[in-house]
Amino acid sequence: MILFAAITYLAVRWLQDRGYGGQQVPRRPSRPQPPSRPVAPDDDETFLRDLEWQRRQERRGKNPPDQPEA
């Protein structure tokens, strides 16, 4: 008897989800997602790429550190 009740419940629920049933039963909302934490600068790929680009730009404008200035 319990098995028949469980199968009937699942069948009715499936039909309601497909739109064949009468009223839609509101379901319990899913768990709220925690807010995403801020990304540290050393984890941010864009920040690291821009930092490396800035360092290269500075090196192009100056003498390399292993060569003395003339």
Biopython code that builds the backbone (N, CA, C, O; Angstrom):
import numpy as np
from Bio.PDB.StructureBuilder import StructureBuilder

atoms = [
    (1, "MET", "N", (0.821, -1.197, 0.000)),
    (1, "MET", "CA", (0.000, 0.000, 0.000)),
    (1, "MET", "C", (0.870, 1.268, 0.000)),
    (1, "MET", "O", (0.575, 2.227, -0.714)),
    (2, "ILE", "N", (1.932, 1.265, 0.797)),
    (2, "ILE", "CA", (2.818, 2.433, 0.859)),
    (2, "ILE", "C", (3.539, 2.619, -0.474)),
    (2, "ILE", "O", (3.737, 3.743, -0.934)),
    (3, "LEU", "N", (3.919, 1.526, -1.071)),
    (3, "LEU", "CA", (4.591, 1.604, -2.367)),
    (3, "LEU", "C", (3.663, 2.211, -3.421)),
    (3, "LEU", "O", (4.103, 3.029, -4.227)),
    (4, "PHE", "N", (2.410, 1.829, -3.425)),
    (4, "PHE", "CA", (1.438, 2.397, -4.360)),
    (4, "PHE", "C", (1.269, 3.899, -4.127)),
    (4, "PHE", "O", (1.185, 4.670, -5.083)),
    (5, "ALA", "N", (1.218, 4.318, -2.848)),
    (5, "ALA", "CA", (1.068, 5.741, -2.523)),
    (5, "ALA", "C", (2.282, 6.532, -3.004)),
    (5, "ALA", "O", (2.135, 7.630, -3.540)),
    (6, "ALA", "N", (3.478, 5.980, -2.815)),
    (6, "ALA", "CA", (4.697, 6.673, -3.234)),
    (6, "ALA", "C", (4.741, 6.808, -4.756)),
    (6, "ALA", "O", (5.091, 7.868, -5.276)),
    (7, "ILE", "N", (4.389, 5.746, -5.466)),
    (7, "ILE", "CA", (4.401, 5.796, -6.931)),
    (7, "ILE", "C", (3.358, 6.784, -7.435)),
    (7, "ILE", "O", (3.619, 7.535, -8.374)),
    (8, "THR", "N", (2.188, 6.790, -6.824)),
    (8, "THR", "CA", (1.139, 7.727, -7.221)),
    (8, "THR", "C", (1.573, 9.166, -6.978)),
    (8, "THR", "O", (1.359, 10.032, -7.825)),
    (9, "TYR", "N", (2.182, 9.423, -5.824)),
    (9, "TYR", "CA", (2.657, 10.775, -5.507)),
    (9, "TYR", "C", (3.685, 11.234, -6.539)),
    (9, "TYR", "O", (3.608, 12.353, -7.046)),
    (10, "LEU", "N", (4.640, 10.372, -6.843)),
    (10, "LEU", "CA", (5.682, 10.746, -7.812)),
    (10, "LEU", "C", (5.098, 10.977, -9.200)),
    (10, "LEU", "O", (5.532, 11.879, -9.916)),
    (11, "ALA", "N", (4.115, 10.164, -9.581)),
    (11, "ALA", "CA", (3.495, 10.335, -10.899)),
    (11, "ALA", "C", (2.739, 11.655, -10.974)),
    (11, "ALA", "O", (2.837, 12.371, -11.970)),
    (12, "VAL", "N", (1.985, 11.981, -9.923)),
    (12, "VAL", "CA", (1.239, 13.245, -9.911)),
    (12, "VAL", "C", (2.203, 14.424, -9.916)),
    (12, "VAL", "O", (1.979, 15.410, -10.619)),
    (13, "ARG", "N", (3.263, 14.326, -9.143)),
    (13, "ARG", "CA", (4.261, 15.405, -9.092)),
    (13, "ARG", "C", (4.900, 15.597, -10.465)),
    (13, "ARG", "O", (5.094, 16.731, -10.904)),
    (14, "TRP", "N", (5.224, 14.507, -11.141)),
    (14, "TRP", "CA", (5.834, 14.566, -12.464)),
    (14, "TRP", "C", (4.879, 15.226, -13.459)),
    (14, "TRP", "O", (5.291, 16.057, -14.268)),
    (15, "LEU", "N", (3.600, 14.848, -13.392)),
    (15, "LEU", "CA", (2.615, 15.441, -14.293)),
    (15, "LEU", "C", (2.452, 16.945, -14.028)),
    (15, "LEU", "O", (2.300, 17.725, -14.968)),
    (16, "GLN", "N", (2.484, 17.345, -12.771)),
    (16, "GLN", "CA", (2.376, 18.774, -12.447)),
    (16, "GLN", "C", (3.582, 19.538, -12.973)),
    (16, "GLN", "O", (3.437, 20.643, -13.495)),
    (17, "ASP", "N", (4.750, 18.968, -12.843)),
    (17, "ASP", "CA", (5.961, 19.630, -13.348)),
    (17, "ASP", "C", (5.913, 19.798, -14.865)),
    (17, "ASP", "O", (6.442, 20.774, -15.398)),
    (18, "ARG", "N", (5.296, 18.874, -15.547)),
    (18, "ARG", "CA", (5.179, 18.926, -17.000)),
    (18, "ARG", "C", (4.056, 19.848, -17.453)),
    (18, "ARG", "O", (3.954, 20.160, -18.639)),
    (19, "GLY", "N", (3.210, 20.288, -16.522)),
    (19, "GLY", "CA", (2.130, 21.189, -16.884)),
    (19, "GLY", "C", (0.811, 20.493, -17.148)),
    (19, "GLY", "O", (-0.126, 21.121, -17.640)),
    (20, "TYR", "N", (0.716, 19.200, -16.830)),
    (20, "TYR", "CA", (-0.523, 18.471, -17.055)),
    (20, "TYR", "C", (-1.474, 18.553, -15.872)),
    (20, "TYR", "O", (-2.647, 18.203, -16.000)),
    (21, "GLY", "N", (-0.999, 19.000, -14.745)),
    (21, "GLY", "CA", (-1.832, 19.033, -13.548)),
    (21, "GLY", "C", (-2.594, 20.339, -13.442)),
    (21, "GLY", "O", (-2.538, 21.178, -14.340)),
    (22, "GLY", "N", (-3.297, 20.502, -12.351)),
    (22, "GLY", "CA", (-4.075, 21.719, -12.112)),
    (22, "GLY", "C", (-3.175, 22.863, -11.681)),
    (22, "GLY", "O", (-2.493, 23.472, -12.506)),
    (23, "GLN", "N", (-3.176, 23.148, -10.416)),
    (23, "GLN", "CA", (-2.393, 24.269, -9.888)),
    (23, "GLN", "C", (-0.946, 23.840, -9.675)),
    (23, "GLN", "O", (-0.650, 22.690, -9.349)),
    (24, "GLN", "N", (-0.074, 24.793, -9.869)),
    (24, "GLN", "CA", (1.328, 24.542, -9.579)),
    (24, "GLN", "C", (1.558, 24.681, -8.084)),
    (24, "GLN", "O", (1.175, 25.683, -7.480)),
    (25, "VAL", "N", (2.167, 23.698, -7.503)),
    (25, "VAL", "CA", (2.464, 23.739, -6.076)),
    (25, "VAL", "C", (3.778, 24.480, -5.905)),
    (25, "VAL", "O", (4.796, 24.093, -6.479)),
    (26, "PRO", "N", (3.756, 25.551, -5.109)),
    (26, "PRO", "CA", (5.024, 26.265, -4.921)),
    (26, "PRO", "C", (6.015, 25.377, -4.185)),
    (26, "PRO", "O", (5.699, 24.770, -3.162)),
    (27, "ARG", "N", (7.187, 25.322, -4.719)),
    (27, "ARG", "CA", (8.227, 24.507, -4.093)),
    (27, "ARG", "C", (9.040, 25.351, -3.140)),
    (27, "ARG", "O", (9.065, 26.579, -3.215)),
    (28, "ARG", "N", (9.692, 24.662, -2.256)),
    (28, "ARG", "CA", (10.554, 25.337, -1.297)),
    (28, "ARG", "C", (11.718, 25.957, -2.066)),
    (28, "ARG", "O", (12.334, 25.292, -2.899)),
    (29, "PRO", "N", (12.021, 27.225, -1.794)),
    (29, "PRO", "CA", (13.126, 27.851, -2.543)),
    (29, "PRO", "C", (14.453, 27.176, -2.223)),
    (29, "PRO", "O", (14.671, 26.660, -1.127)),
    (30, "SER", "N", (15.321, 27.199, -3.211)),
    (30, "SER", "CA", (16.637, 26.604, -3.002)),
    (30, "SER", "C", (17.438, 27.456, -2.027)),
    (30, "SER", "O", (17.091, 28.600, -1.732)),
    (31, "ARG", "N", (18.498, 26.873, -1.547)),
    (31, "ARG", "CA", (19.348, 27.589, -0.590)),
    (31, "ARG", "C", (19.929, 28.835, -1.230)),
    (31, "ARG", "O", (20.375, 28.794, -2.376)),
    (32, "PRO", "N", (19.928, 29.933, -0.505)),
    (32, "PRO", "CA", (20.555, 31.127, -1.082)),
    (32, "PRO", "C", (22.059, 30.912, -1.202)),
    (32, "PRO", "O", (22.697, 30.346, -0.314)),
    (33, "GLN", "N", (22.606, 31.375, -2.311)),
    (33, "GLN", "CA", (24.036, 31.236, -2.540)),
    (33, "GLN", "C", (24.776, 32.286, -1.724)),
    (33, "GLN", "O", (24.358, 33.444, -1.688)),
    (34, "PRO", "N", (25.860, 31.904, -1.075)),
    (34, "PRO", "CA", (26.623, 32.904, -0.333)),
    (34, "PRO", "C", (27.217, 33.915, -1.305)),
    (34, "PRO", "O", (27.566, 33.563, -2.432)),
    (35, "PRO", "N", (27.332, 35.154, -0.878)),
    (35, "PRO", "CA", (27.917, 36.151, -1.782)),
    (35, "PRO", "C", (29.351, 35.764, -2.119)),
    (35, "PRO", "O", (30.096, 35.262, -1.277)),
    (36, "SER", "N", (29.709, 36.011, -3.357)),
    (36, "SER", "CA", (31.071, 35.667, -3.759)),
    (36, "SER", "C", (32.047, 36.578, -3.024)),
    (36, "SER", "O", (31.830, 37.781, -2.880)),
    (37, "ARG", "N", (33.105, 35.971, -2.575)),
    (37, "ARG", "CA", (34.086, 36.748, -1.815)),
    (37, "ARG", "C", (34.953, 37.541, -2.774)),
    (37, "ARG", "O", (35.154, 37.129, -3.916)),
    (38, "PRO", "N", (35.463, 38.662, -2.323)),
    (38, "PRO", "CA", (36.328, 39.439, -3.208)),
    (38, "PRO", "C", (37.595, 38.652, -3.543)),
    (38, "PRO", "O", (38.107, 37.886, -2.727)),
    (39, "VAL", "N", (38.071, 38.856, -4.729)),
    (39, "VAL", "CA", (39.269, 38.170, -5.183)),
    (39, "VAL", "C", (40.477, 38.993, -4.767)),
    (39, "VAL", "O", (40.524, 40.204, -4.981)),
    (40, "ALA", "N", (41.443, 38.323, -4.176)),
    (40, "ALA", "CA", (42.677, 39.008, -3.797)),
    (40, "ALA", "C", (43.444, 39.379, -5.060)),
    (40, "ALA", "O", (43.330, 38.689, -6.073)),
    (41, "PRO", "N", (44.226, 40.459, -5.017)),
    (41, "PRO", "CA", (44.941, 40.877, -6.231)),
    (41, "PRO", "C", (45.852, 39.790, -6.804)),
    (41, "PRO", "O", (46.010, 39.697, -8.022)),
    (42, "ASP", "N", (46.450, 38.971, -5.942)),
    (42, "ASP", "CA", (47.345, 37.949, -6.473)),
    (42, "ASP", "C", (46.594, 36.760, -7.063)),
    (42, "ASP", "O", (47.208, 35.877, -7.663)),
    (43, "ASP", "N", (45.260, 36.727, -6.898)),
    (43, "ASP", "CA", (44.446, 35.692, -7.521)),
    (43, "ASP", "C", (43.757, 36.186, -8.789)),
    (43, "ASP", "O", (43.187, 35.389, -9.535)),
    (44, "ASP", "N", (43.803, 37.462, -9.031)),
    (44, "ASP", "CA", (43.090, 38.057, -10.160)),
    (44, "ASP", "C", (43.994, 38.059, -11.390)),
    (44, "ASP", "O", (45.005, 38.759, -11.426)),
    (45, "GLU", "N", (43.620, 37.269, -12.397)),
    (45, "GLU", "CA", (44.459, 37.147, -13.590)),
    (45, "GLU", "C", (44.592, 38.467, -14.337)),
    (45, "GLU", "O", (45.661, 38.772, -14.866)),
    (46, "THR", "N", (43.535, 39.241, -14.386)),
    (46, "THR", "CA", (43.580, 40.522, -15.091)),
    (46, "THR", "C", (44.550, 41.474, -14.398)),
    (46, "THR", "O", (45.333, 42.155, -15.061)),
    (47, "PHE", "N", (44.501, 41.522, -13.080)),
    (47, "PHE", "CA", (45.403, 42.387, -12.327)),
    (47, "PHE", "C", (46.855, 41.989, -12.576)),
    (47, "PHE", "O", (47.706, 42.844, -12.821)),
    (48, "LEU", "N", (47.134, 40.684, -12.512)),
    (48, "LEU", "CA", (48.508, 40.230, -12.712)),
    (48, "LEU", "C", (48.991, 40.509, -14.135)),
    (48, "LEU", "O", (50.152, 40.865, -14.335)),
    (49, "ARG", "N", (48.117, 40.350, -15.114)),
    (49, "ARG", "CA", (48.489, 40.629, -16.504)),
    (49, "ARG", "C", (48.809, 42.114, -16.675)),
    (49, "ARG", "O", (49.802, 42.473, -17.309)),
    (50, "ASP", "N", (47.958, 42.978, -16.102)),
    (50, "ASP", "CA", (48.195, 44.416, -16.213)),
    (50, "ASP", "C", (49.467, 44.828, -15.478)),
    (50, "ASP", "O", (50.204, 45.699, -15.940)),
    (51, "LEU", "N", (49.718, 44.204, -14.340)),
    (51, "LEU", "CA", (50.921, 44.517, -13.578)),
    (51, "LEU", "C", (52.172, 44.145, -14.374)),
    (51, "LEU", "O", (53.133, 44.913, -14.421)),
    (52, "GLU", "N", (52.156, 42.977, -14.994)),
    (52, "GLU", "CA", (53.290, 42.555, -15.814)),
    (52, "GLU", "C", (53.457, 43.484, -17.013)),
    (52, "GLU", "O", (54.589, 43.804, -17.377)),
    (53, "TRP", "N", (52.375, 43.922, -17.633)),
    (53, "TRP", "CA", (52.444, 44.845, -18.760)),
    (53, "TRP", "C", (53.087, 46.167, -18.326)),
    (53, "TRP", "O", (53.925, 46.719, -19.039)),
    (54, "GLN", "N", (52.689, 46.668, -17.152)),
    (54, "GLN", "CA", (53.264, 47.918, -16.650)),
    (54, "GLN", "C", (54.755, 47.765, -16.391)),
    (54, "GLN", "O", (55.537, 48.664, -16.702)),
    (55, "ARG", "N", (55.155, 46.626, -15.820)),
    (55, "ARG", "CA", (56.584, 46.398, -15.568)),
    (55, "ARG", "C", (57.376, 46.358, -16.880)),
    (55, "ARG", "O", (58.479, 46.899, -16.955)),
    (56, "ARG", "N", (56.824, 45.729, -17.895)),
    (56, "ARG", "CA", (57.514, 45.687, -19.185)),
    (56, "ARG", "C", (57.629, 47.073, -19.798)),
    (56, "ARG", "O", (58.655, 47.407, -20.390)),
    (57, "GLN", "N", (56.587, 47.879, -19.663)),
    (57, "GLN", "CA", (56.631, 49.243, -20.187)),
    (57, "GLN", "C", (57.699, 50.057, -19.472)),
    (57, "GLN", "O", (58.404, 50.846, -20.102)),
    (58, "GLU", "N", (57.823, 49.873, -18.167)),
    (58, "GLU", "CA", (58.854, 50.605, -17.423)),
    (58, "GLU", "C", (60.253, 50.160, -17.834)),
    (58, "GLU", "O", (61.161, 50.986, -17.933)),
    (59, "ARG", "N", (60.435, 48.857, -18.075)),
    (59, "ARG", "CA", (61.750, 48.356, -18.485)),
    (59, "ARG", "C", (62.148, 48.893, -19.853)),
    (59, "ARG", "O", (63.327, 49.156, -20.090)),
    (60, "ARG", "N", (61.194, 49.057, -20.748)),
    (60, "ARG", "CA", (61.507, 49.564, -22.082)),
    (60, "ARG", "C", (61.975, 51.012, -22.029)),
    (60, "ARG", "O", (62.786, 51.434, -22.853)),
    (61, "GLY", "N", (61.480, 51.757, -21.084)),
    (61, "GLY", "CA", (61.841, 53.164, -20.972)),
    (61, "GLY", "C", (63.135, 53.391, -20.214)),
    (61, "GLY", "O", (63.690, 54.487, -20.284)),
    (62, "LYS", "N", (63.635, 52.404, -19.495)),
    (62, "LYS", "CA", (64.843, 52.558, -18.680)),
    (62, "LYS", "C", (65.891, 51.546, -19.109)),
    (62, "LYS", "O", (65.602, 50.601, -19.843)),
    (63, "ASN", "N", (67.129, 51.764, -18.634)),
    (63, "ASN", "CA", (68.198, 50.795, -18.892)),
    (63, "ASN", "C", (67.927, 49.548, -18.067)),
    (63, "ASN", "O", (67.376, 49.627, -16.969)),
    (64, "PRO", "N", (68.319, 48.393, -18.605)),
    (64, "PRO", "CA", (68.167, 47.174, -17.812)),
    (64, "PRO", "C", (68.994, 47.285, -16.529)),
    (64, "PRO", "O", (70.030, 47.949, -16.548)),
    (65, "PRO", "N", (68.597, 46.681, -15.444)),
    (65, "PRO", "CA", (69.293, 46.848, -14.161)),
    (65, "PRO", "C", (70.720, 46.307, -14.149)),
    (65, "PRO", "O", (71.518, 46.752, -13.325)),
    (66, "ASP", "N", (71.080, 45.362, -15.030)),
    (66, "ASP", "CA", (72.437, 44.816, -15.005)),
    (66, "ASP", "C", (73.443, 45.647, -15.809)),
    (66, "ASP", "O", (74.640, 45.362, -15.770)),
    (67, "GLN", "N", (72.974, 46.676, -16.540)),
    (67, "GLN", "CA", (73.876, 47.520, -17.287)),
    (67, "GLN", "C", (73.940, 48.895, -16.611)),
    (67, "GLN", "O", (72.898, 49.488, -16.332)),
    (68, "PRO", "N", (75.146, 49.408, -16.344)),
    (68, "PRO", "CA", (75.257, 50.727, -15.720)),
    (68, "PRO", "C", (74.881, 51.827, -16.716)),
    (68, "PRO", "O", (75.029, 51.668, -17.928)),
    (69, "GLU", "N", (74.398, 52.928, -16.181)),
    (69, "GLU", "CA", (74.030, 54.066, -17.030)),
    (69, "GLU", "C", (75.291, 54.734, -17.559)),
    (69, "GLU", "O", (76.296, 54.794, -16.852)),
    (70, "ALA", "N", (75.258, 55.229, -18.776)),
    (70, "ALA", "CA", (76.442, 55.852, -19.373)),
    (70, "ALA", "C", (76.392, 57.348, -19.264)),
    (70, "ALA", "O", (77.311, 58.031, -19.716)),
]
sb = StructureBuilder()
sb.init_structure("model")
sb.init_model(0)
sb.init_chain("A")
sb.init_seg("    ")
for serial, (resi, resn, name, xyz) in enumerate(atoms, 1):
    if name == "N":
        sb.init_residue(resn, " ", resi, " ")
    sb.init_atom(name, np.array(xyz, "f"), 0.0, 1.0, " ", f" {name:<3s}", serial, name[0])
structure = sb.get_structure()
